Amino acid sequence: MKKCLAALFLLCLFAMILASVPISARAQTFQLSSPDFGPGKAFAEKFLFNGMGCAGGNVSPALTWENPPAGTRNFALMVHDPDAATGGAGIWHWVIINIPAAARSIEQGAGTADGAKLPAGSKQITNDYEGFTGTPGWGGPCTPPGEKPHNYYFTLYALGVDKLEPPTNATASHVGFIVNRAALGKAVLVGTYGR
């Protein structure tokens, strides 16, 4: 009984100490979010791919993030569908590197081939829709008819290096290897789509 009372006292003491620490001083979680999709909110047609039987607008969704790890010197975004029937490799829908450390958002529609609306200094890598678009940029969801909905993982990596310089012809998978080696932390947002 004495041990239970002592444990309860310590628990209450810890809770009081934690409550006295300002919220801003507590560890914050690195988070990625979007006003355009997310848990319980499907991709609208304008975000879907335009091709392969899909008739979307192929507009990239808006993204925002907060609380990157200390020491973050730039960001990389990798969007992957592991459910695609590729024999296990999945499909890369969008890859951006060298997003400035001060950036906290990517605006809707920034995933055009020229990347003009991306934060200054950002660089897009060619996605797996190369045979259809032939350029870097956003390739929207286009799950084959009749398949279960696919999961689309938007992973924002906080990197501890000033700049990534992959070879000119680097694939999304190659860039993913480089990004993971430099990562201090990551924030993940998952969207789903099926038809």
Kinemage of the C-alpha trace (Angstrom):
@kinemage 1
@onewidth
@group {chain A} dominant
@subgroup {mainchain}
@vectorlist {calphas} color= white
{ca met a 1} P 0.000 0.000 0.000
{ca lys a 2} L 2.845 2.381 0.857
{ca lys a 3} L 4.502 1.638 -2.500
{ca cys a 4} L 1.247 2.425 -4.344
{ca leu a 5} L 0.867 5.721 -2.476
{ca ala a 6} L 4.487 6.645 -3.169
{ca ala a 7} L 4.077 5.858 -6.861
{ca leu a 8} L 0.863 7.888 -7.009
{ca phe a 9} L 2.576 10.815 -5.276
{ca leu a 10} L 5.471 10.734 -7.770
{ca leu a 11} L 3.065 10.553 -10.697
{ca cys a 12} L 1.133 13.573 -9.417
{ca leu a 13} L 4.378 15.463 -8.819
{ca phe a 14} L 5.549 14.730 -12.372
{ca ala a 15} L 2.200 15.888 -13.797
{ca met a 16} L 2.445 19.159 -11.823
{ca ile a 17} L 5.981 19.788 -13.050
{ca leu a 18} L 5.013 19.049 -16.661
{ca ala a 19} L 1.988 21.356 -16.397
{ca ser a 20} L 4.232 24.175 -15.226
{ca val a 21} L 6.472 23.924 -18.307
{ca pro a 22} L 5.264 26.262 -21.071
{ca ile a 23} L 3.891 24.431 -24.090
{ca ser a 24} L 6.427 26.173 -26.313
{ca ala a 25} L 9.245 24.602 -24.281
{ca arg a 26} L 7.945 21.045 -24.638
{ca ala a 27} L 9.182 18.854 -27.483
{ca gln a 28} L 6.994 19.394 -30.526
{ca thr a 29} L 6.292 16.745 -33.122
{ca phe a 30} L 7.445 17.244 -36.706
{ca gln a 31} L 4.136 17.223 -38.626
{ca leu a 32} L 3.027 17.372 -42.257
{ca ser a 33} L -0.532 18.299 -43.243
{ca ser a 34} L -2.619 19.361 -46.222
{ca pro a 35} L -5.888 21.252 -46.630
{ca asp a 36} L -6.480 19.222 -49.814
{ca phe a 37} L -6.406 15.598 -48.617
{ca gly a 38} L -5.667 13.454 -45.610
{ca pro a 39} L -7.183 10.888 -43.285
{ca gly a 40} L -10.897 10.752 -44.026
{ca lys a 41} L -10.609 13.247 -46.903
{ca ala a 42} L -10.205 11.755 -50.394
{ca phe a 43} L -8.272 13.361 -53.246
{ca ala a 44} L -10.521 15.596 -55.346
{ca glu a 45} L -10.576 14.979 -59.101
{ca lys a 46} L -8.331 17.950 -59.844
{ca phe a 47} L -5.432 16.232 -58.016
{ca leu a 48} L -5.725 12.971 -60.007
{ca phe a 49} L -3.502 12.084 -62.950
{ca asn a 50} L -4.655 12.909 -66.467
{ca gly a 51} L -3.866 9.745 -68.462
{ca met a 52} L -3.928 5.959 -68.154
{ca gly a 53} L -7.734 6.094 -67.987
{ca cys a 54} L -7.850 8.867 -65.356
{ca ala a 55} L -9.182 12.312 -66.249
{ca gly a 56} L -7.958 14.490 -63.409
{ca gly a 57} L -6.363 17.904 -63.500
{ca asn a 58} L -2.971 16.600 -62.263
{ca val a 59} L -2.688 19.546 -59.849
{ca ser a 60} L -0.344 18.952 -56.912
{ca pro a 61} L -1.902 19.407 -53.456
{ca ala a 62} L -0.898 22.094 -50.970
{ca leu a 63} L 1.298 20.984 -48.061
{ca thr a 64} L 2.291 22.633 -44.790
{ca trp a 65} L 4.586 21.506 -42.002
{ca glu a 66} L 5.761 22.535 -38.560
{ca asn a 67} L 8.263 21.701 -35.836
{ca pro a 68} L 11.183 20.315 -37.868
{ca pro a 69} L 14.035 18.845 -35.827
{ca ala a 70} L 16.791 21.104 -34.549
{ca gly a 71} L 19.635 21.340 -37.035
{ca thr a 72} L 17.435 21.046 -40.132
{ca arg a 73} L 19.282 22.609 -43.073
{ca asn a 74} L 16.861 21.719 -45.865
{ca phe a 75} L 13.942 19.418 -46.712
{ca ala a 76} L 13.095 16.756 -49.263
{ca leu a 77} L 9.609 15.534 -50.187
{ca met a 78} L 9.005 12.047 -51.546
{ca val a 79} L 5.521 10.842 -52.567
{ca his a 80} L 5.212 7.077 -53.039
{ca asp a 81} L 2.481 4.526 -53.773
{ca pro a 82} L 3.766 1.189 -52.429
{ca asp a 83} L 0.531 -0.566 -53.489
{ca ala a 84} L 1.143 -0.163 -57.242
{ca ala a 85} L 1.534 -3.465 -59.088
{ca thr a 86} L 5.195 -3.072 -59.984
{ca gly a 87} L 6.553 -6.242 -58.413
{ca gly a 88} L 7.272 -4.568 -55.096
{ca ala a 89} L 8.884 -1.258 -56.070
{ca gly a 90} L 5.719 0.846 -56.068
{ca ile a 91} L 5.482 4.150 -57.943
{ca trp a 92} L 7.116 7.485 -57.136
{ca his a 93} L 4.614 10.298 -57.760
{ca trp a 94} L 6.636 13.355 -56.761
{ca val a 95} L 10.173 13.977 -55.516
{ca ile a 96} L 11.532 17.389 -54.498
{ca ile a 97} L 14.942 18.072 -52.967
{ca asn a 98} L 16.714 21.172 -51.637
{ca ile a 99} L 13.593 22.773 -50.192
{ca pro a 100} L 14.987 25.647 -48.046
{ca ala a 101} L 15.112 25.193 -44.279
{ca ala a 102} L 12.985 28.319 -43.774
{ca ala a 103} L 10.124 26.957 -45.917
{ca arg a 104} L 6.979 25.715 -44.147
{ca ser a 105} L 4.703 25.108 -47.120
{ca ile a 106} L 4.327 24.170 -50.761
{ca glu a 107} L 1.407 25.844 -52.484
{ca gln a 108} L -1.277 24.011 -54.437
{ca gly a 109} L -0.292 23.566 -58.069
{ca ala a 110} L 3.457 23.956 -57.461
{ca gly a 111} L 4.243 20.539 -58.957
{ca thr a 112} L 4.391 21.729 -62.566
{ca ala a 113} L 7.322 20.603 -64.716
{ca asp a 114} L 9.085 23.968 -64.372
{ca gly a 115} L 8.638 24.067 -60.578
{ca ala a 116} L 8.194 27.856 -60.755
{ca lys a 117} L 5.882 27.965 -57.698
{ca leu a 118} L 8.123 25.828 -55.486
{ca pro a 119} L 10.170 27.469 -52.714
{ca ala a 120} L 13.277 29.090 -54.273
{ca gly a 121} L 16.152 26.634 -54.736
{ca ser a 122} L 13.953 23.514 -54.751
{ca lys a 123} L 14.597 20.883 -57.410
{ca gln a 124} L 12.201 18.203 -58.692
{ca ile a 125} L 13.354 14.735 -59.734
{ca thr a 126} L 11.662 12.856 -62.593
{ca asn a 127} L 8.787 10.739 -61.269
{ca asp a 128} L 7.780 7.245 -62.414
{ca tyr a 129} L 5.298 8.690 -64.923
{ca glu a 130} L 8.241 9.573 -67.170
{ca gly a 131} L 6.771 7.622 -70.097
{ca phe a 132} L 3.670 9.821 -69.900
{ca thr a 133} L 4.995 13.215 -68.857
{ca gly a 134} L 8.708 12.974 -69.667
{ca thr a 135} L 9.489 15.602 -67.035
{ca pro a 136} L 9.907 16.044 -63.292
{ca gly a 137} L 6.899 17.161 -61.277
{ca trp a 138} L 3.680 15.881 -59.776
{ca gly a 139} L 2.051 12.724 -61.133
{ca gly a 140} L -1.345 12.388 -59.462
{ca pro a 141} L -3.037 9.209 -58.204
{ca cys a 142} L -4.531 6.880 -60.820
{ca thr a 143} L -5.355 3.574 -59.161
{ca pro a 144} L -6.432 0.933 -61.734
{ca pro a 145} L -10.189 0.249 -61.788
{ca gly a 146} L -11.340 -2.550 -59.508
{ca glu a 147} L -8.260 -2.556 -57.262
{ca lys a 148} L -8.536 -1.778 -53.590
{ca pro a 149} L -7.717 1.862 -52.819
{ca his a 150} L -4.004 2.608 -52.853
{ca asn a 151} L -2.114 4.468 -50.136
{ca tyr a 152} L -0.116 7.534 -51.161
{ca tyr a 153} L 2.663 8.323 -48.680
{ca phe a 154} L 3.780 11.943 -48.593
{ca thr a 155} L 7.023 11.902 -46.593
{ca leu a 156} L 8.806 15.136 -45.772
{ca tyr a 157} L 12.395 14.605 -44.646
{ca ala a 158} L 14.298 17.125 -42.522
{ca leu a 159} L 17.907 16.950 -43.670
{ca gly a 160} L 21.130 17.804 -41.888
{ca val a 161} L 23.004 18.865 -45.031
{ca asp a 162} L 22.938 22.182 -46.898
{ca lys a 163} L 22.238 20.745 -50.344
{ca leu a 164} L 21.797 17.428 -52.120
{ca glu a 165} L 23.581 17.035 -55.448
{ca pro a 166} L 22.532 13.721 -57.018
{ca pro a 167} L 23.765 12.791 -60.505
{ca thr a 168} L 21.825 14.417 -63.350
{ca asn a 169} L 20.127 11.158 -64.322
{ca ala a 170} L 19.416 9.983 -60.754
{ca thr a 171} L 16.199 8.008 -60.327
{ca ala a 172} L 13.699 8.669 -57.562
{ca ser a 173} L 14.910 5.506 -55.797
{ca his a 174} L 18.530 6.669 -55.963
{ca val a 175} L 17.546 10.054 -54.552
{ca gly a 176} L 15.566 8.276 -51.821
{ca phe a 177} L 18.755 6.491 -50.740
{ca ile a 178} L 20.651 9.804 -50.558
{ca val a 179} L 17.789 11.509 -48.690
{ca asn a 180} L 17.505 8.767 -46.082
{ca arg a 181} L 21.245 8.907 -45.348
{ca ala a 182} L 20.992 12.665 -44.598
{ca ala a 183} L 17.686 12.587 -42.689
{ca leu a 184} L 17.368 13.988 -39.169
{ca gly a 185} L 13.664 13.140 -39.035
{ca lys a 186} L 10.568 12.730 -41.156
{ca ala a 187} L 6.884 13.593 -41.136
{ca val a 188} L 4.380 11.418 -42.999
{ca leu a 189} L 0.884 12.115 -44.348
{ca val a 190} L -1.070 9.359 -46.115
{ca gly a 191} L -3.813 9.846 -48.671
{ca thr a 192} L -5.876 7.107 -50.333
{ca tyr a 193} L -7.549 6.760 -53.701
{ca gly a 194} L -9.385 4.006 -55.539
{ca arg a 195} L -11.847 3.706 -58.403
